[in-house]
Amino acid sequence: MNDPILQPKPDRQSLPTIVHEEPEWFVVNKPIGWHSVATRVTDGAQTIEQWLGESFSALSALPECGLVHRLDLSTSGCLLVARTAQMHQTLRDNFTAGFGGWSIEKKYLALVARGLESRGEFTLCFAGRHKGSAKVTVSEVGHRNERGTCRWCVVRSGAANIDSTDPRAFDLVEVEVVGPGRRHQIRAGFGSLGHPLAGDSLYRGTELAKEWNENFAALHSWKLSITGIQVESPRPIWAQQIR
C-alpha cells in the first residue's frame, strides 16, 4: 500500500469552532469525541452544551444552551445553535419538519463499504430496541414517526487493491437527510443495505485504522442550509481527496 499523501492524526482534544454567525443563530464545528449534551453514563468526554454555556453566558438560559439538534459522540461537523428562545423553537420546529414548509437541508459525508450504487435513496423505519440497547431496528414498514429518508451520491469509489482499513478502500458518499432525521438513520440505514459505515462496529462496519478516525463511525455533518444560507464544515481528513 502506498503511503497516503495526507498524514492523519485526529485530535480528540481539539475545541469546537464557530464556522458561521447570523444575528439569531450560529453554527459550531463539533470535533469527534465530544457529546452534544450530557449523557446518562458519564464517560469523561466533554460536551458541546457545557462548552457553549462556558463560552457564551447568555446561552445558559436556553434549553441545552441553544442547541437545535444533536450529533453522536463519533460524528463531527455542523451543529446549529440559536441565540434566543424564540429562534430556538423556530429552528427546532423547522429542523424536524416533514415535507413542506422550509425544512432545514442537512447533508453529511460518510465512508461506507464499497460497491454502493452511484446514486440512490432509501426510506426506512427506525425504531428503538429494548431499554439499554445502543442499536436501532430497521424495517421497511412502521409508524410514520419512525420513517426516515436519505438520498446519496458517491463522491469517490473505494479501491479493492489497498489495505481494508484505509479510507481509500471505502466509498466516500454525500448523504442528504430528507425531512425529519431519526436516531442512527444514516448509520443503521446503510448498515441495513449491506454497506455499513467504516469504523461503525455497532452496525458491523469494517474497522478503520485508528490514526484516521479512532475507530469511530466515519460520519461528518458537512452542510446545513437555513433559509437559503448554506454553511459548510471543513472536511475531516478521511473525506479529503487523497490519492
C-alpha positions as CSV (number, residue, x, y, z in Angstrom):
1,M,0.0,0.0,0.0
2,N,1.3,3.4,-0.9
3,D,1.7,5.9,1.9
4,P,-1.2,8.4,2.0
5,I,-0.4,12.0,0.8
6,L,-2.0,13.3,4.0
7,Q,-0.7,12.5,7.4
8,P,-3.8,11.6,9.5
9,K,-3.9,12.5,13.2
10,P,-7.4,13.3,14.6
11,D,-7.3,15.2,17.9
12,R,-10.0,14.4,20.4
13,Q,-8.8,17.4,22.5
14,S,-9.4,19.9,19.7
15,L,-12.0,22.6,20.6
16,P,-15.2,23.4,18.8
17,T,-15.1,26.4,16.5
18,I,-17.7,28.7,15.1
19,V,-17.9,28.4,11.3
20,H,-20.8,30.8,10.6
21,E,-22.7,33.5,12.5
22,E,-26.0,35.2,12.0
23,P,-27.8,37.7,14.4
24,E,-30.1,35.0,15.8
25,W,-28.2,31.8,15.3
26,F,-24.7,30.3,14.5
27,V,-23.1,27.1,13.5
28,V,-20.4,25.2,15.5
29,N,-18.0,22.7,14.1
30,K,-18.1,19.8,16.5
31,P,-15.0,17.7,16.9
32,I,-15.2,13.9,17.1
33,G,-15.2,12.5,20.7
34,W,-17.5,15.2,22.1
35,H,-21.0,14.6,23.3
36,S,-23.6,17.1,22.2
37,V,-25.2,17.1,25.7
38,A,-24.6,15.2,28.9
39,T,-25.5,11.5,28.8
40,R,-26.8,9.2,31.4
41,V,-23.5,7.4,31.7
42,T,-20.6,9.8,32.1
43,D,-17.5,8.6,30.1
44,G,-15.4,11.6,30.7
45,A,-16.0,13.1,27.3
46,Q,-16.6,16.8,27.0
47,T,-20.0,18.2,25.8
48,I,-20.8,21.0,23.4
49,E,-23.6,22.1,25.7
50,Q,-21.1,22.7,28.5
51,W,-18.7,24.5,26.2
52,L,-21.5,26.8,24.9
53,G,-22.6,27.7,28.4
54,E,-19.0,28.5,29.5
55,S,-18.2,30.4,26.3
56,F,-21.4,32.3,25.9
57,S,-23.1,33.0,29.3
58,A,-26.3,34.3,27.7
59,L,-27.0,30.9,26.2
60,S,-27.1,29.2,29.7
61,A,-30.8,30.3,30.0
62,L,-31.8,28.4,26.8
63,P,-32.6,24.7,26.6
64,E,-29.4,22.8,26.0
65,C,-27.6,26.2,25.7
66,G,-29.4,26.8,22.4
67,L,-28.5,23.5,20.6
68,V,-31.1,22.9,18.0
69,H,-30.2,19.3,17.3
70,R,-27.6,16.7,18.3
71,L,-24.8,14.7,16.8
72,D,-23.4,11.4,18.1
73,L,-20.1,11.2,20.0
74,S,-18.4,9.8,16.9
75,T,-19.9,12.4,14.4
76,S,-18.1,15.6,13.7
77,G,-19.3,18.7,11.9
78,C,-22.1,21.3,11.8
79,L,-24.2,21.9,14.9
80,L,-26.9,24.6,14.8
81,V,-27.2,26.9,17.8
82,A,-29.9,29.5,18.5
83,R,-29.2,32.7,20.3
84,T,-32.8,33.3,21.6
85,A,-35.6,31.2,23.0
86,Q,-37.9,32.2,20.2
87,M,-35.4,31.3,17.5
88,H,-34.6,28.1,19.3
89,Q,-38.2,26.9,19.0
90,T,-38.5,28.1,15.4
91,L,-35.3,26.3,14.3
92,R,-36.2,23.1,16.1
93,D,-39.6,23.1,14.5
94,N,-38.1,23.5,11.1
95,F,-35.2,21.2,11.7
96,T,-37.6,18.4,12.4
97,A,-40.2,19.4,9.8
98,G,-41.6,17.0,7.3
99,F,-42.1,17.7,3.7
100,G,-43.5,21.2,3.0
101,G,-42.6,24.4,4.8
102,W,-39.0,25.4,4.9
103,S,-37.3,22.5,6.5
104,I,-33.5,22.9,7.0
105,E,-31.4,21.0,4.5
106,K,-28.9,18.6,6.1
107,K,-26.0,16.9,4.2
108,Y,-23.4,14.6,5.5
109,L,-20.2,12.8,4.3
110,A,-19.7,9.2,5.2
111,L,-17.3,6.3,4.3
112,V,-19.3,3.1,3.5
113,A,-18.4,-0.4,2.4
114,R,-17.6,-0.2,-1.3
115,G,-19.9,-1.2,-4.1
116,L,-22.7,1.2,-3.5
117,E,-24.8,2.4,-6.5
118,S,-23.5,5.8,-7.6
119,R,-26.9,7.4,-6.7
120,G,-29.8,6.2,-4.6
121,E,-32.4,6.7,-2.0
122,F,-33.9,4.8,0.9
123,T,-37.0,5.3,3.0
124,L,-37.0,3.1,6.1
125,C,-38.4,2.9,9.6
126,F,-36.0,3.3,12.6
127,A,-37.3,2.0,15.9
128,G,-35.6,1.9,19.3
129,R,-34.9,-1.6,20.7
130,H,-35.2,-2.7,24.3
131,K,-34.1,-0.2,27.0
132,G,-30.4,0.0,27.2
133,S,-29.7,-1.1,23.6
134,A,-27.5,1.2,21.6
135,K,-28.8,0.0,18.3
136,V,-32.0,0.7,16.4
137,T,-34.1,-1.7,14.5
138,V,-34.5,-1.0,10.8
139,S,-37.6,-2.2,8.8
140,E,-39.4,-1.3,5.6
141,V,-42.7,-0.7,7.4
142,G,-43.6,1.1,10.6
143,H,-45.1,4.2,12.2
144,R,-44.8,7.4,10.3
145,N,-42.9,8.9,13.2
146,E,-40.2,6.3,12.7
147,R,-39.8,6.9,9.0
148,G,-36.6,8.4,7.6
149,T,-35.4,9.2,4.1
150,C,-31.9,9.6,2.8
151,R,-30.5,10.3,-0.7
152,W,-26.9,9.7,-1.6
153,C,-24.4,10.1,-4.3
154,V,-20.9,8.5,-4.4
155,V,-18.2,11.2,-4.3
156,R,-15.3,8.7,-4.6
157,S,-15.4,5.0,-5.2
158,G,-13.4,2.7,-3.0
159,A,-10.4,0.8,-4.3
160,A,-10.0,-3.0,-4.0
161,N,-6.3,-3.3,-4.0
162,I,-5.4,-1.5,-0.8
163,D,-5.5,-2.2,2.9
164,S,-9.1,-2.7,4.1
165,T,-8.7,-0.3,7.0
166,D,-7.6,2.6,4.7
167,P,-10.2,5.3,3.9
168,R,-9.5,4.8,0.2
169,A,-10.9,1.2,0.5
170,F,-14.4,2.6,1.1
171,D,-16.9,4.6,-1.0
172,L,-17.0,8.2,0.1
173,V,-20.6,9.3,-0.2
174,E,-22.6,12.6,0.3
175,V,-25.8,11.9,2.1
176,E,-28.8,14.2,2.4
177,V,-31.3,13.6,5.2
178,V,-34.7,14.4,3.7
179,G,-37.3,15.7,6.2
180,P,-37.0,14.8,9.9
181,G,-34.0,12.8,10.9
182,R,-34.2,9.7,13.0
183,R,-31.7,8.2,15.5
184,H,-28.9,6.4,13.7
185,Q,-30.7,7.0,10.4
186,I,-27.5,7.1,8.3
187,R,-25.6,4.5,10.2
188,A,-28.4,1.9,10.6
189,G,-29.8,2.7,7.1
190,F,-26.6,2.0,5.2
191,G,-25.9,-1.0,7.5
192,S,-29.2,-2.5,6.5
193,L,-28.3,-2.1,2.9
194,G,-25.1,-4.1,3.4
195,H,-22.9,-1.1,3.2
196,P,-22.1,-0.2,6.8
197,L,-20.0,2.9,7.7
198,A,-16.3,2.4,8.2
199,G,-15.4,2.1,11.8
200,D,-19.0,1.5,12.9
201,S,-18.7,-1.7,14.9
202,L,-22.3,-1.2,16.2
203,Y,-23.6,-2.0,12.7
204,R,-20.8,-4.4,11.6
205,G,-18.7,-1.9,9.8
206,T,-15.1,-2.7,8.9
207,E,-12.6,-1.2,11.3
208,L,-10.9,2.0,10.1
209,A,-7.3,2.4,11.1
210,K,-7.2,4.4,14.4
211,E,-4.9,7.1,13.1
212,W,-7.7,8.2,10.7
213,N,-10.7,8.3,13.0
214,E,-10.0,6.5,16.3
215,N,-12.4,3.7,15.2
216,F,-15.4,6.0,15.3
217,A,-18.1,5.6,12.6
218,A,-16.8,7.7,9.7
219,L,-19.7,10.3,9.6
220,H,-19.4,14.1,9.3
221,S,-22.2,16.7,9.3
222,W,-20.9,18.6,6.3
223,K,-23.5,21.2,5.3
224,L,-26.6,22.9,6.6
225,S,-28.8,25.2,4.6
226,I,-31.0,27.5,6.7
227,T,-33.4,29.9,4.8
228,G,-31.1,29.8,1.8
229,I,-27.9,30.4,3.8
230,Q,-25.5,27.4,3.2
231,V,-23.0,26.6,5.9
232,E,-20.2,24.1,5.4
233,S,-17.9,22.5,7.9
234,P,-14.3,21.6,6.9
235,R,-14.0,18.0,5.7
236,P,-12.4,15.6,8.1
237,I,-9.1,14.0,7.0
238,W,-10.7,10.8,5.8
239,A,-13.1,12.7,3.5
240,Q,-10.4,14.6,1.6
241,Q,-9.4,13.7,-1.9
242,I,-6.3,11.6,-1.1
243,R,-4.8,9.7,-4.0
